Amino acid sequence: MENKLRILYALQLVDNALDELEELKGDLPAEKRGLEENISRLETEKAALEQTMRESFAARDHADSEIVSLKEKMSKYKSQQLEVRNNREYDALTREIDYSGETITRLEKEMEVYEGRAMSAKTDLANIGIRLGEAGQILEEKVAALQEISKVNEEEELKYRHEREKLLSRIEKSHLEAYDRIRKAKKGRAIVPVRRGACGGCFAKVPPQRLLELRQNDRIHQCEHCGRIIVSDEIVETTSMTV
């Protein structure tokens, strides 16, 4: 178990080093992620607007085609009225003409709605295009700045990441899951030493009995206050990043 504790603490040391390198990048990674998320949202909105515009223009054109067809029928019905032989046939044609006229009026109103919806979507698309262009340009600048910073520390970062992979292969799944969970909850510091009888994370006093148990290095101990994994001085003093 003692060796397992050393490997876990070595992982924390490697992650600390990687975190320090990450901090050198400042707000650039967060800004890059924010821009990428914004661009993704705009792309989704753009796709929805393009679909709205296509469907609205198609609906407008369909209504226009229906109007042309109805006007042709009305013209035919009016011609037929001149040839009818009785009032019943005349009234039937009149009803068809009236119905066609009402339908045309309704379709013309719908055409206006479809046209307005399509043009609104077209205007919004133009605005989104501008916003996407601006966001894309800023993202390129952020990426270039990040690459410049990363280039300076690239060799060191690769070394730590390689060492991290080697350590991960030697850690039990359950221990790694606990480490990752605590690390996420405690801003990167999952494993801390005990300093002067206190947790190195939250500085709460560790009970004397727990200190005695901790020195045995025979199991994983967690701080009763913050939940971090605490390790003995022996583990700290005899562990390096290359266990």
N, C-alpha and C positions, 0 to 999 in steps of 0.2 A: 504493500500500500504506500509505503514511503516513496518509492520510485514513481508511482502514479501521481502523488502529490507534487513531486518535483516537475513532472511533465506538464501538469496543469498550470503550475506557477510559471514555468518557462513559456507556456502559451500566452499567459497574461503579460509577461515581459515583452514578447514579440508584438502582441497587439498594442501594448503601450507605445512601442517604437513606431508602429504603423500609424497609430493615432496622432503622434507628434508630427509625422510627415504629412498627414492629412490636414493638420491644423495650419501648416505652412501655406496651404492653398487658400486659406482664408474662406471667404464666402463664395468663392467661385464655383465649387461643386454644387452648393445649394442653389445658386443662381442659375447654373446650367440645367439642373433638374427642373427648376421652376419654369424656365423658358421652354424646355422640352414638353412639359405637361401642358403649358399654355398653347403651344403649337399643335399638340395632339387634340386639345379641345377645339381649337379653331378649325382644324382639318375635319373633325366630326361635324361641326356646325356647317362648314362649307359643303360637305357631302349632303347634309339634310336640305340645305337651301337649294342646291343644284337639283335634287330630286323634286322639291316643291316647285321649282321653276319649270322643270320638264313636264311634270304632271299638270300644272296650271295651263301652260301653253297648249298641251295636248287636249285638255278639256275645253279650252277656248276654241281650238280649231274644230273639235268634234261638234260643239254647239253651233259654230258657224256653218259647218256642213249640213247640220240638221235644219238650220234656218233656210239655207238655199233649197234644200229638198222640199220643205214645207211651202215655200213660196211658189215652187213649180207646181205643187199639188193644188194650191189655191187658185193659180192661174187656170189649171185644168178644170177644177170644179166650177169656176165662173163661166168657162166656155160651155161646160155641160149644162149649166142652168138655162142657157139659151135654147137648148134642144130638148128639155124635159117635156113630158106629155101630161103631167098632172102635178097638183100642189104637193102631194106626198113626196115625190122625187125632188121637187124644188126645195122643200123644207129640209129634207135629208142632206142635200148638198150645202144648204145654208148653214146647217149645224156643223158640217165638216169644215167649212170656211171659217166659221167663228172659232171653232176649236183650234184650228191651225193658227189663226191670228193670235189667240191667247197664248198658245205655246211659243210662238215666235217672240212675243213680248217678254215671256218668262226667260226664254233662252238668251235674249239680248241683254237682260239684266244680269244673268249668270255670266255671260261673256265679259261684262264690265268687271264683275267680281274676280273672275279668273285672270283677266288682264292686269288688274290692280295687284293681285297676289303675286303674279309672275314678275311684274316690274319691281315690286317691293323686294322680292327675293333677289332680283338682279342687282338692285342698288346695294343691298346688304352684302352680296357676294363681292362687289367691287371694294367695299370697305374692308371686308375680311381679307381680300387679296393684299391690300395695302398693309394691314396689320401683320399678316403672315410674312410679307417681305421684310418689314421692319424687325419682327421677332427673329426671323432667320438670319438677318445680318448681325444682330446683337449676339445670337447664339454662336455664330462663326467666330466672333471676336472673343467670346468667353472660352470657347474650345481652344482657340489659338493660345490664349493666355495660360490656360490650364496645361496645355502641352508643353509650353515653355518652362513652367514651374516643375512639371513632372520630369522633364528631361534632365533637369539639374540633379534630381534625387532618384532618377530611374534605377540606377545600379543598386543603390542601397535598398530601395523599396522591393526590387526583385529578389534581393538576398533574403529580406525578412519574409516575403511571401513564400519563398521556397522553403525556408525553415518552418514556417507555419504549417505548410502541407505535410512535412515530415512529422511534426508533432501531432497533427490531427490523426494520422494513421495509427498512432500509438495510444489514443485515448478511447476509453469505452464510450459507447453511444449515450448511455444514461448520464455519464459524467459530463459529456460534451453538451448535451441538451440542457443540463442544469447550469453549466457555465454560460452558455449563450443566453439563456433566460435572464440570469442575474446581470450579466454584462449589459444587456439591453435595458434593463430596469434601472441600473445604477450608473448610467453614463459612461460605460466602458470598463468600469472597475469591478470585476466579479470576484477577484481573489486579492486579498490584502494581508500584509503582515500584522502581527500584534506588536505594538510599540508601547513600552512602559505599562504593560498590563491592559492596554486599551486597543479596541478595533482600529486598524489603520484607515478604515473607511468613514465610520461615523463617530469615532473616538469615544464610544461608550466603553465603560469598564468591563473587562471580561472576568467572570467569577474565578477565584483561585482554583477551585476544583476543575473548572474547564481548562485553565492554563496547564494544569498537571496532565490532563488528558490530551491536550493539544501537543505536548512535547513527546507523546508516545508515537506520533506520526503513523497511527494505525487505522485511521478512518477520516472521512471528510467532516470538518466542523464548520458550522455557520454561526455568524454573529446573531445573538438573540434579538438584537435591536434592528439592524438593517438587512439581515439576511445574506450578507456577503460571505463567501468562503474565507475563513481565516486560517493562516498557516503559521507554523512555529518559526522561531529565529533560525533554527537549524536548516529548515527547508529554504529559507530566504538566502542564507549565507552560502549554501552549497549548490545553489541552482543558477545556471546561466541559460541563455537563449538557445544553447545547443546541447541540451541534455541528451 
